[in-house]
Amino acid sequence: MLSKTCEYAVRATIIIAAETQQGNRISLREIARKIDSPESFTAKILQKLAKNQLVDSSKGNGGGFYVPREKLTKIKLGDIVLAIDGDAVYKRCSLGLNDCSEVKPCPFHHQYKPIREQLKKAFDTTTLANLIDGLDTKETFLRI
């Protein structure tokens, strides 16, 4: 469903948000290590996230990546997906057909359409705060 790049971006953003919640900033090197990704690849992801105002960074002593606290409840999982993968995940045919549409549906179109709509709703209603709350309570985990 999501590209590998998007999966890394989501994990990186959650890690940055969790560090922000604890009052910390986190370095590119540490993010790359925690998401098990090369630094250069991670830097490109973070650049895209910053360009879309989903993460911020500061240089110098005590610098690093962070999410402004007031944005933790405003940034949605769907914002990250849109910044990295665009809206293709909500529009793409489940069978990979280019011509699939309401007018010319593939054999699975009508079964898959409600699933895509539910996915979009879930992504658009899940905030970074929601995602890191589960980490804080140990109800969820992120391999770090």
ZADO-1210 file (C-alpha; in nm, 4 decimals, padded with zeros to 6 digits):
<atoms>
<atom x="00.0000" y="00.0000" z="00.0000" code="MET" pos="1"/>
<atom x="00.2537" y="00.2609" z="00.1098" code="LEU" pos="2"/>
<atom x="00.5902" y="00.2916" z="-00.0567" code="SER" pos="3"/>
<atom x="00.8968" y="00.1914" z="00.1437" code="LYS" pos="4"/>
<atom x="00.9999" y="00.5575" z="00.1456" code="THR" pos="5"/>
<atom x="00.6658" y="00.6500" z="00.2994" code="CYS" pos="6"/>
<atom x="00.6987" y="00.3762" z="00.5616" code="GLU" pos="7"/>
<atom x="01.0391" y="00.5170" z="00.6590" code="TYR" pos="8"/>
<atom x="00.8951" y="00.8699" z="00.6640" code="ALA" pos="9"/>
<atom x="00.6129" y="00.7674" z="00.8969" code="VAL" pos="10"/>
<atom x="00.8523" y="00.5899" z="01.1319" code="ARG" pos="11"/>
<atom x="01.0951" y="00.8838" z="01.1270" code="ALA" pos="12"/>
<atom x="00.8168" y="01.1311" z="01.2006" code="THR" pos="13"/>
<atom x="00.6884" y="00.9198" z="01.4905" code="ILE" pos="14"/>
<atom x="01.0409" y="00.8999" z="01.6349" code="ILE" pos="15"/>
<atom x="01.0866" y="01.2761" z="01.5999" code="ILE" pos="16"/>
<atom x="00.7444" y="01.3396" z="01.7577" code="ALA" pos="17"/>
<atom x="00.8214" y="01.1056" z="02.0497" code="ALA" pos="18"/>
<atom x="01.1504" y="01.2875" z="02.1125" code="GLU" pos="19"/>
<atom x="00.9694" y="01.6213" z="02.0908" code="THR" pos="20"/>
<atom x="00.7173" y="01.5000" z="02.3487" code="GLN" pos="21"/>
<atom x="01.0092" y="01.4335" z="02.5839" code="GLN" pos="22"/>
<atom x="01.1512" y="01.7812" z="02.5202" code="GLY" pos="23"/>
<atom x="01.4339" y="01.6608" z="02.2956" code="ASN" pos="24"/>
<atom x="01.5571" y="01.7148" z="01.9434" code="ARG" pos="25"/>
<atom x="01.7077" y="01.4296" z="01.7499" code="ILE" pos="26"/>
<atom x="01.9900" y="01.4195" z="01.4964" code="SER" pos="27"/>
<atom x="01.9780" y="01.2872" z="01.1429" code="LEU" pos="28"/>
<atom x="02.2284" y="01.0186" z="01.2405" code="ARG" pos="29"/>
<atom x="02.0123" y="00.8985" z="01.5303" code="GLU" pos="30"/>
<atom x="01.6932" y="00.8980" z="01.3208" code="ILE" pos="31"/>
<atom x="01.8656" y="00.6987" z="01.0459" code="ALA" pos="32"/>
<atom x="01.9922" y="00.4494" z="01.3031" code="ARG" pos="33"/>
<atom x="01.6504" y="00.4097" z="01.4634" code="LYS" pos="34"/>
<atom x="01.4675" y="00.3538" z="01.1337" code="ILE" pos="35"/>
<atom x="01.7538" y="00.1382" z="01.0008" code="ASP" pos="36"/>
<atom x="01.8071" y="00.3520" z="00.6932" code="SER" pos="37"/>
<atom x="02.1155" y="00.5058" z="00.5285" code="PRO" pos="38"/>
<atom x="02.1747" y="00.8657" z="00.6388" code="GLU" pos="39"/>
<atom x="02.1633" y="01.0037" z="00.2844" code="SER" pos="40"/>
<atom x="01.8254" y="00.8397" z="00.2181" code="PHE" pos="41"/>
<atom x="01.6938" y="00.9548" z="00.5564" code="THR" pos="42"/>
<atom x="01.8142" y="01.3092" z="00.4844" code="ALA" pos="43"/>
<atom x="01.6101" y="01.3167" z="00.1627" code="LYS" pos="44"/>
<atom x="01.3006" y="01.1983" z="00.3479" code="ILE" pos="45"/>
<atom x="01.3471" y="01.4573" z="00.6224" code="LEU" pos="46"/>
<atom x="01.4009" y="01.7279" z="00.3619" code="GLN" pos="47"/>
<atom x="01.0634" y="01.6436" z="00.2068" code="LYS" pos="48"/>
<atom x="00.8955" y="01.6379" z="00.5476" code="LEU" pos="49"/>
<atom x="01.0489" y="01.9752" z="00.6357" code="ALA" pos="50"/>
<atom x="00.9488" y="02.1238" z="00.2996" code="LYS" pos="51"/>
<atom x="00.5907" y="02.0202" z="00.3766" code="ASN" pos="52"/>
<atom x="00.6192" y="02.1735" z="00.7257" code="GLN" pos="53"/>
<atom x="00.5720" y="01.8406" z="00.9032" code="LEU" pos="54"/>
<atom x="00.9050" y="01.8541" z="01.0869" code="VAL" pos="55"/>
<atom x="01.1423" y="02.1368" z="01.1722" code="ASP" pos="56"/>
<atom x="01.5134" y="02.1427" z="01.2353" code="SER" pos="57"/>
<atom x="01.7611" y="02.3655" z="01.4053" code="SER" pos="58"/>
<atom x="02.1362" y="02.3782" z="01.3734" code="LYS" pos="59"/>
<atom x="02.4055" y="02.4161" z="01.6315" code="GLY" pos="60"/>
<atom x="02.4462" y="02.2934" z="01.9871" code="ASN" pos="61"/>
<atom x="02.1224" y="02.1289" z="02.0987" code="GLY" pos="62"/>
<atom x="01.9942" y="02.1269" z="01.7416" code="GLY" pos="63"/>
<atom x="01.8246" y="01.8512" z="01.5528" code="GLY" pos="64"/>
<atom x="01.4836" y="01.7594" z="01.4230" code="PHE" pos="65"/>
<atom x="01.1608" y="01.8230" z="01.6102" code="TYR" pos="66"/>
<atom x="00.7894" y="01.8782" z="01.5650" code="VAL" pos="67"/>
<atom x="00.6580" y="02.1933" z="01.7301" code="PRO" pos="68"/>
<atom x="00.4443" y="02.0733" z="02.0222" code="ARG" pos="69"/>
<atom x="00.1344" y="02.2545" z="01.9007" code="GLU" pos="70"/>
<atom x="00.1543" y="02.0556" z="01.5750" code="LYS" pos="71"/>
<atom x="00.1498" y="01.7140" z="01.7442" code="LEU" pos="72"/>
<atom x="-00.2311" y="01.7221" z="01.7522" code="THR" pos="73"/>
<atom x="-00.2642" y="01.8859" z="01.4110" code="LYS" pos="74"/>
<atom x="-00.0375" y="01.6761" z="01.1877" code="ILE" pos="75"/>
<atom x="-00.2215" y="01.3713" z="01.0590" code="LYS" pos="76"/>
<atom x="-00.0807" y="01.0461" z="00.9282" code="LEU" pos="77"/>
<atom x="-00.2454" y="01.1405" z="00.5982" code="GLY" pos="78"/>
<atom x="-00.0309" y="01.4561" z="00.5817" code="ASP" pos="79"/>
<atom x="00.2842" y="01.2425" z="00.5878" code="ILE" pos="80"/>
<atom x="00.1476" y="01.0014" z="00.3264" code="VAL" pos="81"/>
<atom x="00.0455" y="01.2905" z="00.1002" code="LEU" pos="82"/>
<atom x="00.3886" y="01.4572" z="00.1343" code="ALA" pos="83"/>
<atom x="00.5762" y="01.1411" z="00.0384" code="ILE" pos="84"/>
<atom x="00.3481" y="00.9281" z="-00.1815" code="ASP" pos="85"/>
<atom x="00.0845" y="01.1757" z="-00.2916" code="GLY" pos="86"/>
<atom x="-00.2762" y="01.0612" z="-00.3124" code="ASP" pos="87"/>
<atom x="-00.2128" y="00.7529" z="-00.5288" code="ALA" pos="88"/>
<atom x="-00.2802" y="00.5164" z="-00.2371" code="VAL" pos="89"/>
<atom x="-00.6398" y="00.6411" z="-00.2351" code="TYR" pos="90"/>
<atom x="-00.6882" y="00.6285" z="-00.6112" code="LYS" pos="91"/>
<atom x="-00.4769" y="00.3406" z="-00.7395" code="ARG" pos="92"/>
<atom x="-00.6454" y="00.0279" z="-00.8694" code="CYS" pos="93"/>
<atom x="-00.5954" y="-00.2719" z="-00.6415" code="SER" pos="94"/>
<atom x="-00.5034" y="-00.4822" z="-00.9448" code="LEU" pos="95"/>
<atom x="-00.2694" y="-00.2189" z="-01.0871" code="GLY" pos="96"/>
<atom x="-00.4828" y="-00.1407" z="-01.3906" code="LEU" pos="97"/>
<atom x="-00.4453" y="00.2074" z="-01.5398" code="ASN" pos="98"/>
<atom x="-00.7956" y="00.2221" z="-01.6860" code="ASP" pos="99"/>
<atom x="-00.9890" y="00.1167" z="-01.3745" code="CYS" pos="100"/>
<atom x="-01.2630" y="00.3664" z="-01.2834" code="SER" pos="101"/>
<atom x="-01.6257" y="00.3935" z="-01.1764" code="GLU" pos="102"/>
<atom x="-01.7235" y="00.3832" z="-01.5435" code="VAL" pos="103"/>
<atom x="-01.4878" y="00.0972" z="-01.6303" code="LYS" pos="104"/>
<atom x="-01.4237" y="-00.0959" z="-01.3050" code="PRO" pos="105"/>
<atom x="-01.1827" y="-00.3841" z="-01.2629" code="CYS" pos="106"/>
<atom x="-01.3224" y="-00.7103" z="-01.1175" code="PRO" pos="107"/>
<atom x="-01.2297" y="-00.6036" z="-00.7607" code="PHE" pos="108"/>
<atom x="-01.3090" y="-00.2303" z="-00.7871" code="HIS" pos="109"/>
<atom x="-01.6373" y="-00.2236" z="-00.5965" code="HIS" pos="110"/>
<atom x="-01.5024" y="-00.4357" z="-00.3106" code="GLN" pos="111"/>
<atom x="-01.1810" y="-00.2344" z="-00.2801" code="TYR" pos="112"/>
<atom x="-01.3252" y="00.1174" z="-00.3060" code="LYS" pos="113"/>
<atom x="-01.4759" y="00.1184" z="00.0468" code="PRO" pos="114"/>
<atom x="-01.1464" y="-00.0108" z="00.1876" code="ILE" pos="115"/>
<atom x="-00.9584" y="00.2784" z="00.0239" code="ARG" pos="116"/>
<atom x="-01.2140" y="00.5208" z="00.1689" code="GLU" pos="117"/>
<atom x="-01.1741" y="00.3699" z="00.5178" code="GLN" pos="118"/>
<atom x="-00.7963" y="00.3907" z="00.4851" code="LEU" pos="119"/>
<atom x="-00.8150" y="00.7583" z="00.3894" code="LYS" pos="120"/>
<atom x="-01.0446" y="00.8289" z="00.6837" code="LYS" pos="121"/>
<atom x="-00.8097" y="00.6475" z="00.9235" code="ALA" pos="122"/>
<atom x="-00.5049" y="00.8337" z="00.7899" code="PHE" pos="123"/>
<atom x="-00.6860" y="01.1687" z="00.7999" code="ASP" pos="124"/>
<atom x="-00.8078" y="01.1277" z="01.1587" code="THR" pos="125"/>
<atom x="-00.4938" y="00.9813" z="01.3202" code="THR" pos="126"/>
<atom x="-00.2631" y="01.2486" z="01.4602" code="THR" pos="127"/>
<atom x="00.1007" y="01.2284" z="01.5616" code="LEU" pos="128"/>
<atom x="-00.0193" y="01.2696" z="01.9197" code="ALA" pos="129"/>
<atom x="-00.2384" y="00.9584" z="01.8780" code="ASN" pos="130"/>
<atom x="00.0570" y="00.7612" z="01.7450" code="LEU" pos="131"/>
<atom x="00.2997" y="00.8566" z="02.0196" code="ILE" pos="132"/>
<atom x="00.0413" y="00.8118" z="02.2968" code="ASP" pos="133"/>
<atom x="00.0492" y="00.4382" z="02.2361" code="GLY" pos="134"/>
<atom x="00.4282" y="00.4401" z="02.2620" code="LEU" pos="135"/>
<atom x="00.4124" y="00.6259" z="02.5943" code="ASP" pos="136"/>
<atom x="00.1641" y="00.3783" z="02.7422" code="THR" pos="137"/>
<atom x="00.3500" y="00.0806" z="02.5918" code="LYS" pos="138"/>
<atom x="00.0293" y="-00.0266" z="02.4125" code="GLU" pos="139"/>
<atom x="00.2196" y="00.0002" z="02.0846" code="THR" pos="140"/>
<atom x="00.5841" y="-00.0305" z="01.9905" code="PHE" pos="141"/>
<atom x="00.8237" y="00.0910" z="01.7271" code="LEU" pos="142"/>
<atom x="01.1395" y="-00.1129" z="01.6842" code="ARG" pos="143"/>
<atom x="01.4164" y="00.1174" z="01.7900" code="ILE" pos="144"/>
</atoms>
